[in-house]
Amino acid sequence: MFDLSIQEATLIQRKTEEIKKKLDEEFIKYSPSDNTIHITVSISRNIKEVEVSENVKINSIISILNEVLSKVRYIFEIKRAEMLQEELKK
């Protein structure tokens, strides 16, 4: 177990929130090969925009959203860990 002081724990929590805000400003754009759906998601896993062609059924978007969010979740965890590690070295 870690033996952190309240100050250290508070610092880590604050840095984690700052990192999340930074990653909320980085985006991934995704489109399947048929270009019927365009999705923009922030690295912090917030869906920013979904554009759909008229002929696309709403249910077909769900699997694509899940795929995109899964990829972004992975990227988020790695970037957050790297950024937090850098901040804690300072």
PyMOL Python script that loads the backbone (N, CA, C, O; Angstrom):
from pymol import cmd

cmd.read_pdbstr("""\
ATOM      1  N   MET A   1       0.825  -1.188   0.000  1.00  0.00           N
ATOM      2  CA  MET A   1       0.000   0.000   0.000  1.00  0.00           C
ATOM      3  C   MET A   1       0.869   1.251   0.000  1.00  0.00           C
ATOM      4  O   MET A   1       2.033   1.232   0.401  1.00  0.00           O
ATOM      5  N   PHE A   2       0.269   2.321  -0.457  1.00  0.00           N
ATOM      6  CA  PHE A   2       0.964   3.594  -0.476  1.00  0.00           C
ATOM      7  C   PHE A   2       0.750   4.298   0.850  1.00  0.00           C
ATOM      8  O   PHE A   2      -0.297   4.170   1.485  1.00  0.00           O
ATOM      9  N   ASP A   3       1.748   5.030   1.244  1.00  0.00           N
ATOM     10  CA  ASP A   3       1.662   5.802   2.470  1.00  0.00           C
ATOM     11  C   ASP A   3       1.704   7.277   2.077  1.00  0.00           C
ATOM     12  O   ASP A   3       2.760   7.908   2.131  1.00  0.00           O
ATOM     13  N   LEU A   4       0.552   7.826   1.683  1.00  0.00           N
ATOM     14  CA  LEU A   4       0.473   9.203   1.201  1.00  0.00           C
ATOM     15  C   LEU A   4      -0.081  10.116   2.287  1.00  0.00           C
ATOM     16  O   LEU A   4      -0.967   9.741   3.055  1.00  0.00           O
ATOM     17  N   SER A   5       0.458  11.302   2.325  1.00  0.00           N
ATOM     18  CA  SER A   5      -0.114  12.303   3.216  1.00  0.00           C
ATOM     19  C   SER A   5      -1.365  12.881   2.558  1.00  0.00           C
ATOM     20  O   SER A   5      -1.598  12.675   1.367  1.00  0.00           O
ATOM     21  N   ILE A   6      -2.151  13.589   3.321  1.00  0.00           N
ATOM     22  CA  ILE A   6      -3.353  14.232   2.774  1.00  0.00           C
ATOM     23  C   ILE A   6      -2.959  15.243   1.710  1.00  0.00           C
ATOM     24  O   ILE A   6      -3.653  15.385   0.704  1.00  0.00           O
ATOM     25  N   GLN A   7      -1.860  15.942   1.919  1.00  0.00           N
ATOM     26  CA  GLN A   7      -1.389  16.926   0.928  1.00  0.00           C
ATOM     27  C   GLN A   7      -1.011  16.242  -0.382  1.00  0.00           C
ATOM     28  O   GLN A   7      -1.347  16.733  -1.460  1.00  0.00           O
ATOM     29  N   GLU A   8      -0.321  15.121  -0.292  1.00  0.00           N
ATOM     30  CA  GLU A   8       0.079  14.400  -1.499  1.00  0.00           C
ATOM     31  C   GLU A   8      -1.137  13.842  -2.235  1.00  0.00           C
ATOM     32  O   GLU A   8      -1.207  13.901  -3.463  1.00  0.00           O
ATOM     33  N   ALA A   9      -2.072  13.312  -1.495  1.00  0.00           N
ATOM     34  CA  ALA A   9      -3.289  12.773  -2.107  1.00  0.00           C
ATOM     35  C   ALA A   9      -4.095  13.887  -2.771  1.00  0.00           C
ATOM     36  O   ALA A   9      -4.646  13.694  -3.855  1.00  0.00           O
ATOM     37  N   THR A  10      -4.163  15.027  -2.135  1.00  0.00           N
ATOM     38  CA  THR A  10      -4.876  16.179  -2.700  1.00  0.00           C
ATOM     39  C   THR A  10      -4.183  16.660  -3.970  1.00  0.00           C
ATOM     40  O   THR A  10      -4.842  16.994  -4.954  1.00  0.00           O
ATOM     41  N   LEU A  11      -2.861  16.694  -3.945  1.00  0.00           N
ATOM     42  CA  LEU A  11      -2.095  17.101  -5.127  1.00  0.00           C
ATOM     43  C   LEU A  11      -2.346  16.140  -6.291  1.00  0.00           C
ATOM     44  O   LEU A  11      -2.569  16.575  -7.420  1.00  0.00           O
ATOM     45  N   ILE A  12      -2.311  14.851  -6.018  1.00  0.00           N
ATOM     46  CA  ILE A  12      -2.559  13.857  -7.068  1.00  0.00           C
ATOM     47  C   ILE A  12      -3.968  14.016  -7.624  1.00  0.00           C
ATOM     48  O   ILE A  12      -4.164  13.949  -8.837  1.00  0.00           O
ATOM     49  N   GLN A  13      -4.940  14.223  -6.764  1.00  0.00           N
ATOM     50  CA  GLN A  13      -6.325  14.403  -7.222  1.00  0.00           C
ATOM     51  C   GLN A  13      -6.447  15.651  -8.083  1.00  0.00           C
ATOM     52  O   GLN A  13      -7.111  15.621  -9.119  1.00  0.00           O
ATOM     53  N   ARG A  14      -5.821  16.744  -7.674  1.00  0.00           N
ATOM     54  CA  ARG A  14      -5.884  17.998  -8.434  1.00  0.00           C
ATOM     55  C   ARG A  14      -5.193  17.840  -9.789  1.00  0.00           C
ATOM     56  O   ARG A  14      -5.711  18.293 -10.809  1.00  0.00           O
ATOM     57  N   LYS A  15      -4.028  17.200  -9.797  1.00  0.00           N
ATOM     58  CA  LYS A  15      -3.303  16.989 -11.048  1.00  0.00           C
ATOM     59  C   LYS A  15      -4.096  16.084 -11.991  1.00  0.00           C
ATOM     60  O   LYS A  15      -4.108  16.299 -13.203  1.00  0.00           O
ATOM     61  N   THR A  16      -4.751  15.078 -11.431  1.00  0.00           N
ATOM     62  CA  THR A  16      -5.572  14.181 -12.245  1.00  0.00           C
ATOM     63  C   THR A  16      -6.715  14.941 -12.905  1.00  0.00           C
ATOM     64  O   THR A  16      -7.018  14.706 -14.074  1.00  0.00           O
ATOM     65  N   GLU A  17      -7.348  15.842 -12.178  1.00  0.00           N
ATOM     66  CA  GLU A  17      -8.426  16.656 -12.750  1.00  0.00           C
ATOM     67  C   GLU A  17      -7.901  17.600 -13.828  1.00  0.00           C
ATOM     68  O   GLU A  17      -8.550  17.789 -14.856  1.00  0.00           O
ATOM     69  N   GLU A  18      -6.733  18.190 -13.599  1.00  0.00           N
ATOM     70  CA  GLU A  18      -6.136  19.066 -14.605  1.00  0.00           C
ATOM     71  C   GLU A  18      -5.826  18.281 -15.886  1.00  0.00           C
ATOM     72  O   GLU A  18      -6.057  18.765 -16.994  1.00  0.00           O
ATOM     73  N   ILE A  19      -5.309  17.085 -15.718  1.00  0.00           N
ATOM     74  CA  ILE A  19      -4.990  16.236 -16.864  1.00  0.00           C
ATOM     75  C   ILE A  19      -6.258  15.873 -17.621  1.00  0.00           C
ATOM     76  O   ILE A  19      -6.275  15.899 -18.851  1.00  0.00           O
ATOM     77  N   LYS A  20      -7.314  15.538 -16.902  1.00  0.00           N
ATOM     78  CA  LYS A  20      -8.585  15.185 -17.542  1.00  0.00           C
ATOM     79  C   LYS A  20      -9.104  16.365 -18.374  1.00  0.00           C
ATOM     80  O   LYS A  20      -9.609  16.175 -19.480  1.00  0.00           O
ATOM     81  N   LYS A  21      -8.976  17.577 -17.838  1.00  0.00           N
ATOM     82  CA  LYS A  21      -9.415  18.767 -18.581  1.00  0.00           C
ATOM     83  C   LYS A  21      -8.586  18.947 -19.854  1.00  0.00           C
ATOM     84  O   LYS A  21      -9.124  19.287 -20.908  1.00  0.00           O
ATOM     85  N   LYS A  22      -7.281  18.718 -19.751  1.00  0.00           N
ATOM     86  CA  LYS A  22      -6.421  18.834 -20.940  1.00  0.00           C
ATOM     87  C   LYS A  22      -6.819  17.797 -21.991  1.00  0.00           C
ATOM     88  O   LYS A  22      -6.892  18.101 -23.182  1.00  0.00           O
ATOM     89  N   LEU A  23      -7.072  16.579 -21.538  1.00  0.00           N
ATOM     90  CA  LEU A  23      -7.418  15.514 -22.475  1.00  0.00           C
ATOM     91  C   LEU A  23      -8.817  15.687 -23.052  1.00  0.00           C
ATOM     92  O   LEU A  23      -9.142  15.109 -24.089  1.00  0.00           O
ATOM     93  N   ASP A  24      -9.638  16.478 -22.384  1.00  0.00           N
ATOM     94  CA  ASP A  24     -10.974  16.764 -22.912  1.00  0.00           C
ATOM     95  C   ASP A  24     -10.888  17.708 -24.111  1.00  0.00           C
ATOM     96  O   ASP A  24     -11.855  17.867 -24.856  1.00  0.00           O
ATOM     97  N   GLU A  25      -9.730  18.329 -24.288  1.00  0.00           N
ATOM     98  CA  GLU A  25      -9.528  19.247 -25.409  1.00  0.00           C
ATOM     99  C   GLU A  25      -8.847  18.566 -26.607  1.00  0.00           C
ATOM    100  O   GLU A  25      -8.670  19.188 -27.654  1.00  0.00           O
ATOM    101  N   GLU A  26      -8.470  17.300 -26.454  1.00  0.00           N
ATOM    102  CA  GLU A  26      -7.883  16.524 -27.555  1.00  0.00           C
ATOM    103  C   GLU A  26      -8.963  15.611 -28.125  1.00  0.00           C
ATOM    104  O   GLU A  26      -9.695  14.960 -27.379  1.00  0.00           O
ATOM    105  N   PHE A  27      -9.053  15.570 -29.440  1.00  0.00           N
ATOM    106  CA  PHE A  27     -10.142  14.830 -30.065  1.00  0.00           C
ATOM    107  C   PHE A  27      -9.649  13.742 -31.013  1.00  0.00           C
ATOM    108  O   PHE A  27      -8.571  13.830 -31.600  1.00  0.00           O
ATOM    109  N   ILE A  28     -10.468  12.734 -31.135  1.00  0.00           N
ATOM    110  CA  ILE A  28     -10.290  11.691 -32.131  1.00  0.00           C
ATOM    111  C   ILE A  28     -11.525  11.723 -33.007  1.00  0.00           C
ATOM    112  O   ILE A  28     -12.652  11.730 -32.514  1.00  0.00           O
ATOM    113  N   LYS A  29     -11.303  11.743 -34.307  1.00  0.00           N
ATOM    114  CA  LYS A  29     -12.418  11.693 -35.250  1.00  0.00           C
ATOM    115  C   LYS A  29     -12.428  10.315 -35.879  1.00  0.00           C
ATOM    116  O   LYS A  29     -11.384   9.782 -36.256  1.00  0.00           O
ATOM    117  N   TYR A  30     -13.619   9.744 -35.990  1.00  0.00           N
ATOM    118  CA  TYR A  30     -13.741   8.391 -36.511  1.00  0.00           C
ATOM    119  C   TYR A  30     -14.862   8.330 -37.531  1.00  0.00           C
ATOM    120  O   TYR A  30     -15.921   8.933 -37.353  1.00  0.00           O
ATOM    121  N   SER A  31     -14.611   7.593 -38.602  1.00  0.00           N
ATOM    122  CA  SER A  31     -15.609   7.334 -39.639  1.00  0.00           C
ATOM    123  C   SER A  31     -15.383   5.941 -40.177  1.00  0.00           C
ATOM    124  O   SER A  31     -14.248   5.570 -40.474  1.00  0.00           O
ATOM    125  N   PRO A  32     -16.450   5.154 -40.309  1.00  0.00           N
ATOM    126  CA  PRO A  32     -16.269   3.857 -40.970  1.00  0.00           C
ATOM    127  C   PRO A  32     -15.946   4.088 -42.447  1.00  0.00           C
ATOM    128  O   PRO A  32     -16.111   5.197 -42.957  1.00  0.00           O
ATOM    129  N   SER A  33     -15.499   3.067 -43.112  1.00  0.00           N
ATOM    130  CA  SER A  33     -15.048   3.205 -44.499  1.00  0.00           C
ATOM    131  C   SER A  33     -16.133   3.710 -45.449  1.00  0.00           C
ATOM    132  O   SER A  33     -15.820   4.309 -46.478  1.00  0.00           O
ATOM    133  N   ASP A  34     -17.397   3.477 -45.118  1.00  0.00           N
ATOM    134  CA  ASP A  34     -18.465   3.945 -46.018  1.00  0.00           C
ATOM    135  C   ASP A  34     -18.832   5.417 -45.778  1.00  0.00           C
ATOM    136  O   ASP A  34     -19.678   5.965 -46.486  1.00  0.00           O
ATOM    137  N   ASN A  35     -18.209   6.053 -44.795  1.00  0.00           N
ATOM    138  CA  ASN A  35     -18.423   7.477 -44.492  1.00  0.00           C
ATOM    139  C   ASN A  35     -19.874   7.860 -44.214  1.00  0.00           C
ATOM    140  O   ASN A  35     -20.271   8.995 -44.479  1.00  0.00           O
ATOM    141  N   THR A  36     -20.656   6.952 -43.694  1.00  0.00           N
ATOM    142  CA  THR A  36     -22.048   7.271 -43.375  1.00  0.00           C
ATOM    143  C   THR A  36     -22.204   7.848 -41.975  1.00  0.00           C
ATOM    144  O   THR A  36     -23.227   8.449 -41.649  1.00  0.00           O
ATOM    145  N   ILE A  37     -21.183   7.659 -41.155  1.00  0.00           N
ATOM    146  CA  ILE A  37     -21.219   8.141 -39.774  1.00  0.00           C
ATOM    147  C   ILE A  37     -19.884   8.820 -39.473  1.00  0.00           C
ATOM    148  O   ILE A  37     -18.825   8.304 -39.829  1.00  0.00           O
ATOM    149  N   HIS A  38     -19.942   9.973 -38.819  1.00  0.00           N
ATOM    150  CA  HIS A  38     -18.738  10.679 -38.385  1.00  0.00           C
ATOM    151  C   HIS A  38     -18.896  10.973 -36.896  1.00  0.00           C
ATOM    152  O   HIS A  38     -19.879  11.578 -36.467  1.00  0.00           O
ATOM    153  N   ILE A  39     -17.913  10.536 -36.124  1.00  0.00           N
ATOM    154  CA  ILE A  39     -17.985  10.693 -34.676  1.00  0.00           C
ATOM    155  C   ILE A  39     -16.724  11.412 -34.193  1.00  0.00           C
ATOM    156  O   ILE A  39     -15.611  11.071 -34.594  1.00  0.00           O
ATOM    157  N   THR A  40     -16.912  12.398 -33.339  1.00  0.00           N
ATOM    158  CA  THR A  40     -15.800  13.097 -32.709  1.00  0.00           C
ATOM    159  C   THR A  40     -15.912  12.870 -31.212  1.00  0.00           C
ATOM    160  O   THR A  40     -16.938  13.156 -30.595  1.00  0.00           O
ATOM    161  N   VAL A  41     -14.818  12.341 -30.638  1.00  0.00           N
ATOM    162  CA  VAL A  41     -14.797  12.019 -29.215  1.00  0.00           C
ATOM    163  C   VAL A  41     -13.532  12.607 -28.610  1.00  0.00           C
ATOM    164  O   VAL A  41     -12.459  12.530 -29.209  1.00  0.00           O
ATOM    165  N   SER A  42     -13.652  13.194 -27.424  1.00  0.00           N
ATOM    166  CA  SER A  42     -12.454  13.688 -26.751  1.00  0.00           C
ATOM    167  C   SER A  42     -11.708  12.507 -26.142  1.00  0.00           C
ATOM    168  O   SER A  42     -12.280  11.443 -25.908  1.00  0.00           O
ATOM    169  N   ILE A  43     -10.429  12.718 -25.892  1.00  0.00           N
ATOM    170  CA  ILE A  43      -9.609  11.668 -25.288  1.00  0.00           C
ATOM    171  C   ILE A  43     -10.155  11.303 -23.904  1.00  0.00           C
ATOM    172  O   ILE A  43      -9.979  10.175 -23.442  1.00  0.00           O
ATOM    173  N   SER A  44     -10.812  12.250 -23.253  1.00  0.00           N
ATOM    174  CA  SER A  44     -11.383  11.952 -21.931  1.00  0.00           C
ATOM    175  C   SER A  44     -12.741  11.267 -22.026  1.00  0.00           C
ATOM    176  O   SER A  44     -13.465  11.159 -21.037  1.00  0.00           O
ATOM    177  N   ARG A  45     -13.074  10.807 -23.221  1.00  0.00           N
ATOM    178  CA  ARG A  45     -14.234   9.946 -23.485  1.00  0.00           C
ATOM    179  C   ARG A  45     -15.572  10.682 -23.546  1.00  0.00           C
ATOM    180  O   ARG A  45     -16.619  10.075 -23.317  1.00  0.00           O
ATOM    181  N   ASN A  46     -15.552  11.951 -23.846  1.00  0.00           N
ATOM    182  CA  ASN A  46     -16.796  12.685 -24.034  1.00  0.00           C
ATOM    183  C   ASN A  46     -17.116  12.760 -25.520  1.00  0.00           C
ATOM    184  O   ASN A  46     -16.283  13.177 -26.325  1.00  0.00           O
ATOM    185  N   ILE A  47     -18.310  12.360 -25.871  1.00  0.00           N
ATOM    186  CA  ILE A  47     -18.744  12.435 -27.264  1.00  0.00           C
ATOM    187  C   ILE A  47     -19.052  13.895 -27.562  1.00  0.00           C
ATOM    188  O   ILE A  47     -19.879  14.514 -26.892  1.00  0.00           O
ATOM    189  N   LYS A  48     -18.389  14.430 -28.558  1.00  0.00           N
ATOM    190  CA  LYS A  48     -18.562  15.843 -28.904  1.00  0.00           C
ATOM    191  C   LYS A  48     -19.516  16.030 -30.075  1.00  0.00           C
ATOM    192  O   LYS A  48     -20.280  16.995 -30.108  1.00  0.00           O
ATOM    193  N   GLU A  49     -19.475  15.105 -31.040  1.00  0.00           N
ATOM    194  CA  GLU A  49     -20.302  15.281 -32.231  1.00  0.00           C
ATOM    195  C   GLU A  49     -20.544  13.942 -32.911  1.00  0.00           C
ATOM    196  O   GLU A  49     -19.652  13.098 -33.002  1.00  0.00           O
ATOM    197  N   VAL A  50     -21.762  13.770 -33.381  1.00  0.00           N
ATOM    198  CA  VAL A  50     -22.109  12.591 -34.175  1.00  0.00           C
ATOM    199  C   VAL A  50     -22.883  13.084 -35.385  1.00  0.00           C
ATOM    200  O   VAL A  50     -23.929  13.720 -35.248  1.00  0.00           O
ATOM    201  N   GLU A  51     -22.369  12.791 -36.560  1.00  0.00           N
ATOM    202  CA  GLU A  51     -23.064  13.127 -37.804  1.00  0.00           C
ATOM    203  C   GLU A  51     -23.417  11.825 -38.502  1.00  0.00           C
ATOM    204  O   GLU A  51     -22.594  10.915 -38.608  1.00  0.00           O
ATOM    205  N   VAL A  52     -24.660  11.751 -38.979  1.00  0.00           N
ATOM    206  CA  VAL A  52     -25.148  10.513 -39.580  1.00  0.00           C
ATOM    207  C   VAL A  52     -25.847  10.840 -40.884  1.00  0.00           C
ATOM    208  O   VAL A  52     -26.608  11.805 -40.965  1.00  0.00           O
ATOM    209  N   SER A  53     -25.588  10.034 -41.908  1.00  0.00           N
ATOM    210  CA  SER A  53     -26.313  10.181 -43.175  1.00  0.00           C
ATOM    211  C   SER A  53     -27.781   9.816 -42.954  1.00  0.00           C
ATOM    212  O   SER A  53     -28.121   9.100 -42.011  1.00  0.00           O
ATOM    213  N   GLU A  54     -28.621  10.307 -43.815  1.00  0.00           N
ATOM    214  CA  GLU A  54     -30.060  10.073 -43.669  1.00  0.00           C
ATOM    215  C   GLU A  54     -30.447   8.603 -43.706  1.00  0.00           C
ATOM    216  O   GLU A  54     -31.409   8.201 -43.051  1.00  0.00           O
ATOM    217  N   ASN A  55     -29.728   7.815 -44.447  1.00  0.00           N
ATOM    218  CA  ASN A  55     -30.103   6.413 -44.620  1.00  0.00           C
ATOM    219  C   ASN A  55     -29.579   5.480 -43.519  1.00  0.00           C
ATOM    220  O   ASN A  55     -29.744   4.264 -43.615  1.00  0.00           O
ATOM    221  N   VAL A  56     -28.957   6.029 -42.487  1.00  0.00           N
ATOM    222  CA  VAL A  56     -28.398   5.221 -41.404  1.00  0.00           C
ATOM    223  C   VAL A  56     -29.411   5.099 -40.278  1.00  0.00           C
ATOM    224  O   VAL A  56     -30.000   6.087 -39.841  1.00  0.00           O
ATOM    225  N   LYS A  57     -29.605   3.866 -39.815  1.00  0.00           N
ATOM    226  CA  LYS A  57     -30.501   3.639 -38.686  1.00  0.00           C
ATOM    227  C   LYS A  57     -29.755   3.912 -37.386  1.00  0.00           C
ATOM    228  O   LYS A  57     -28.575   3.587 -37.256  1.00  0.00           O
ATOM    229  N   ILE A  58     -30.446   4.502 -36.440  1.00  0.00           N
ATOM    230  CA  ILE A  58     -29.827   4.919 -35.186  1.00  0.00           C
ATOM    231  C   ILE A  58     -29.163   3.749 -34.454  1.00  0.00           C
ATOM    232  O   ILE A  58     -28.120   3.935 -33.827  1.00  0.00           O
ATOM    233  N   ASN A  59     -29.737   2.571 -34.520  1.00  0.00           N
ATOM    234  CA  ASN A  59     -29.164   1.422 -33.818  1.00  0.00           C
ATOM    235  C   ASN A  59     -27.810   1.001 -34.364  1.00  0.00           C
ATOM    236  O   ASN A  59     -27.015   0.399 -33.642  1.00  0.00           O
ATOM    237  N   SER A  60     -27.537   1.305 -35.620  1.00  0.00           N
ATOM    238  CA  SER A  60     -26.238   0.943 -36.188  1.00  0.00           C
ATOM    239  C   SER A  60     -25.114   1.802 -35.614  1.00  0.00           C
ATOM    240  O   SER A  60     -23.943   1.440 -35.727  1.00  0.00           O
ATOM    241  N   ILE A  61     -25.447   2.906 -35.014  1.00  0.00           N
ATOM    242  CA  ILE A  61     -24.440   3.792 -34.425  1.00  0.00           C
ATOM    243  C   ILE A  61     -23.911   3.230 -33.111  1.00  0.00           C
ATOM    244  O   ILE A  61     -22.762   3.482 -32.749  1.00  0.00           O
ATOM    245  N   ILE A  62     -24.726   2.480 -32.404  1.00  0.00           N
ATOM    246  CA  ILE A  62     -24.360   2.007 -31.062  1.00  0.00           C
ATOM    247  C   ILE A  62     -23.076   1.188 -31.082  1.00  0.00           C
ATOM    248  O   ILE A  62     -22.182   1.433 -30.271  1.00  0.00           O
ATOM    249  N   SER A  63     -22.966   0.236 -31.975  1.00  0.00           N
ATOM    250  CA  SER A  63     -21.758  -0.598 -32.003  1.00  0.00           C
ATOM    251  C   SER A  63     -20.522   0.221 -32.366  1.00  0.00           C
ATOM    252  O   SER A  63     -19.436  -0.018 -31.838  1.00  0.00           O
ATOM    253  N   ILE A  64     -20.690   1.177 -33.262  1.00  0.00           N
ATOM    254  CA  ILE A  64     -19.562   2.030 -33.650  1.00  0.00           C
ATOM    255  C   ILE A  64     -19.146   2.919 -32.480  1.00  0.00           C
ATOM    256  O   ILE A  64     -17.954   3.097 -32.229  1.00  0.00           O
ATOM    257  N   LEU A  65     -20.117   3.473 -31.770  1.00  0.00           N
ATOM    258  CA  LEU A  65     -19.806   4.290 -30.595  1.00  0.00           C
ATOM    259  C   LEU A  65     -19.064   3.462 -29.541  1.00  0.00           C
ATOM    260  O   LEU A  65     -18.085   3.929 -28.959  1.00  0.00           O
ATOM    261  N   ASN A  66     -19.525   2.252 -29.301  1.00  0.00           N
ATOM    262  CA  ASN A  66     -18.858   1.395 -28.329  1.00  0.00           C
ATOM    263  C   ASN A  66     -17.414   1.106 -28.733  1.00  0.00           C
ATOM    264  O   ASN A  66     -16.517   1.095 -27.889  1.00  0.00           O
ATOM    265  N   GLU A  67     -17.197   0.876 -30.013  1.00  0.00           N
ATOM    266  CA  GLU A  67     -15.848   0.618 -30.519  1.00  0.00           C
ATOM    267  C   GLU A  67     -14.950   1.840 -30.323  1.00  0.00           C
ATOM    268  O   GLU A  67     -13.823   1.724 -29.841  1.00  0.00           O
ATOM    269  N   VAL A  68     -15.459   2.997 -30.699  1.00  0.00           N
ATOM    270  CA  VAL A  68     -14.689   4.235 -30.570  1.00  0.00           C
ATOM    271  C   VAL A  68     -14.391   4.524 -29.098  1.00  0.00           C
ATOM    272  O   VAL A  68     -13.260   4.861 -28.748  1.00  0.00           O
ATOM    273  N   LEU A  69     -15.388   4.393 -28.250  1.00  0.00           N
ATOM    274  CA  LEU A  69     -15.186   4.678 -26.827  1.00  0.00           C
ATOM    275  C   LEU A  69     -14.196   3.702 -26.191  1.00  0.00           C
ATOM    276  O   LEU A  69     -13.443   4.078 -25.293  1.00  0.00           O
ATOM    277  N   SER A  70     -14.197   2.479 -26.644  1.00  0.00           N
ATOM    278  CA  SER A  70     -13.240   1.498 -26.133  1.00  0.00           C
ATOM    279  C   SER A  70     -11.818   1.903 -26.501  1.00  0.00           C
ATOM    280  O   SER A  70     -10.920   1.838 -25.662  1.00  0.00           O
ATOM    281  N   LYS A  71     -11.607   2.317 -27.740  1.00  0.00           N
ATOM    282  CA  LYS A  71     -10.286   2.767 -28.183  1.00  0.00           C
ATOM    283  C   LYS A  71      -9.848   4.008 -27.417  1.00  0.00           C
ATOM    284  O   LYS A  71      -8.701   4.112 -26.982  1.00  0.00           O
ATOM    285  N   VAL A  72     -10.773   4.943 -27.261  1.00  0.00           N
ATOM    286  CA  VAL A  72     -10.456   6.193 -26.580  1.00  0.00           C
ATOM    287  C   VAL A  72     -10.172   5.939 -25.095  1.00  0.00           C
ATOM    288  O   VAL A  72      -9.301   6.588 -24.516  1.00  0.00           O
ATOM    289  N   ARG A  73     -10.880   5.023 -24.490  1.00  0.00           N
ATOM    290  CA  ARG A  73     -10.653   4.685 -23.075  1.00  0.00           C
ATOM    291  C   ARG A  73      -9.210   4.213 -22.877  1.00  0.00           C
ATOM    292  O   ARG A  73      -8.543   4.604 -21.919  1.00  0.00           O
ATOM    293  N   TYR A  74      -8.747   3.374 -23.789  1.00  0.00           N
ATOM    294  CA  TYR A  74      -7.380   2.867 -23.732  1.00  0.00           C
ATOM    295  C   TYR A  74      -6.366   4.014 -23.857  1.00  0.00           C
ATOM    296  O   TYR A  74      -5.421   4.104 -23.074  1.00  0.00           O
ATOM    297  N   ILE A  75      -6.572   4.879 -24.844  1.00  0.00           N
ATOM    298  CA  ILE A  75      -5.685   6.026 -25.058  1.00  0.00           C
ATOM    299  C   ILE A  75      -5.705   6.945 -23.843  1.00  0.00           C
ATOM    300  O   ILE A  75      -4.659   7.433 -23.414  1.00  0.00           O
ATOM    301  N   PHE A  76      -6.893   7.183 -23.285  1.00  0.00           N
ATOM    302  CA  PHE A  76      -7.050   8.049 -22.115  1.00  0.00           C
ATOM    303  C   PHE A  76      -6.230   7.524 -20.940  1.00  0.00           C
ATOM    304  O   PHE A  76      -5.500   8.285 -20.305  1.00  0.00           O
ATOM    305  N   GLU A  77      -6.345   6.241 -20.651  1.00  0.00           N
ATOM    306  CA  GLU A  77      -5.641   5.660 -19.501  1.00  0.00           C
ATOM    307  C   GLU A  77      -4.131   5.794 -19.659  1.00  0.00           C
ATOM    308  O   GLU A  77      -3.431   6.112 -18.697  1.00  0.00           O
ATOM    309  N   ILE A  78      -3.633   5.557 -20.853  1.00  0.00           N
ATOM    310  CA  ILE A  78      -2.192   5.663 -21.090  1.00  0.00           C
ATOM    311  C   ILE A  78      -1.727   7.111 -20.972  1.00  0.00           C
ATOM    312  O   ILE A  78      -0.757   7.394 -20.270  1.00  0.00           O
ATOM    313  N   LYS A  79      -2.405   8.020 -21.647  1.00  0.00           N
ATOM    314  CA  LYS A  79      -2.002   9.423 -21.611  1.00  0.00           C
ATOM    315  C   LYS A  79      -2.110   9.997 -20.205  1.00  0.00           C
ATOM    316  O   LYS A  79      -1.236  10.748 -19.771  1.00  0.00           O
ATOM    317  N   ARG A  80      -3.180   9.647 -19.490  1.00  0.00           N
ATOM    318  CA  ARG A  80      -3.355  10.156 -18.125  1.00  0.00           C
ATOM    319  C   ARG A  80      -2.209   9.675 -17.237  1.00  0.00           C
ATOM    320  O   ARG A  80      -1.654  10.454 -16.462  1.00  0.00           O
ATOM    321  N   ALA A  81      -1.855   8.401 -17.348  1.00  0.00           N
ATOM    322  CA  ALA A  81      -0.762   7.859 -16.532  1.00  0.00           C
ATOM    323  C   ALA A  81       0.564   8.541 -16.866  1.00  0.00           C
ATOM    324  O   ALA A  81       1.329   8.890 -15.967  1.00  0.00           O
ATOM    325  N   GLU A  82       0.833   8.730 -18.158  1.00  0.00           N
ATOM    326  CA  GLU A  82       2.073   9.386 -18.569  1.00  0.00           C
ATOM    327  C   GLU A  82       2.129  10.822 -18.070  1.00  0.00           C
ATOM    328  O   GLU A  82       3.158  11.265 -17.559  1.00  0.00           O
ATOM    329  N   MET A  83       1.029  11.547 -18.215  1.00  0.00           N
ATOM    330  CA  MET A  83       0.999  12.949 -17.800  1.00  0.00           C
ATOM    331  C   MET A  83       1.103  13.079 -16.285  1.00  0.00           C
ATOM    332  O   MET A  83       1.789  13.971 -15.786  1.00  0.00           O
ATOM    333  N   LEU A  84       0.437  12.210 -15.559  1.00  0.00           N
ATOM    334  CA  LEU A  84       0.496  12.259 -14.098  1.00  0.00           C
ATOM    335  C   LEU A  84       1.913  11.929 -13.619  1.00  0.00           C
ATOM    336  O   LEU A  84       2.419  12.552 -12.685  1.00  0.00           O
ATOM    337  N   GLN A  85       2.536  10.962 -14.255  1.00  0.00           N
ATOM    338  CA  GLN A  85       3.903  10.604 -13.902  1.00  0.00           C
ATOM    339  C   GLN A  85       4.841  11.795 -14.120  1.00  0.00           C
ATOM    340  O   GLN A  85       5.702  12.072 -13.285  1.00  0.00           O
ATOM    341  N   GLU A  86       4.671  12.493 -15.239  1.00  0.00           N
ATOM    342  CA  GLU A  86       5.480  13.689 -15.518  1.00  0.00           C
ATOM    343  C   GLU A  86       5.251  14.768 -14.470  1.00  0.00           C
ATOM    344  O   GLU A  86       6.202  15.375 -13.979  1.00  0.00           O
ATOM    345  N   GLU A  87       3.985  15.008 -14.126  1.00  0.00           N
ATOM    346  CA  GLU A  87       3.663  16.044 -13.135  1.00  0.00           C
ATOM    347  C   GLU A  87       4.259  15.711 -11.773  1.00  0.00           C
ATOM    348  O   GLU A  87       4.735  16.603 -11.071  1.00  0.00           O
ATOM    349  N   LEU A  88       4.237  14.457 -11.401  1.00  0.00           N
ATOM    350  CA  LEU A  88       4.734  14.071 -10.079  1.00  0.00           C
ATOM    351  C   LEU A  88       6.261  14.107  -9.996  1.00  0.00           C
ATOM    352  O   LEU A  88       6.824  14.130  -8.902  1.00  0.00           O
ATOM    353  N   LYS A  89       6.926  14.111 -11.147  1.00  0.00           N
ATOM    354  CA  LYS A  89       8.387  14.229 -11.162  1.00  0.00           C
ATOM    355  C   LYS A  89       8.840  15.652 -10.858  1.00  0.00           C
ATOM    356  O   LYS A  89       9.970  15.872 -10.424  1.00  0.00           O
ATOM    357  N   LYS A  90       7.963  16.606 -11.086  1.00  0.00           N
ATOM    358  CA  LYS A  90       8.317  18.026 -10.899  1.00  0.00           C
ATOM    359  C   LYS A  90       8.487  18.380  -9.437  1.00  0.00           C
ATOM    360  O   LYS A  90       8.784  19.529  -9.110  1.00  0.00           O
TER     361      LYS A  90
END
""", "prot")
cmd.dss("prot")
cmd.show_as("cartoon", "prot")
cmd.util.cbc("prot")
cmd.orient("prot")
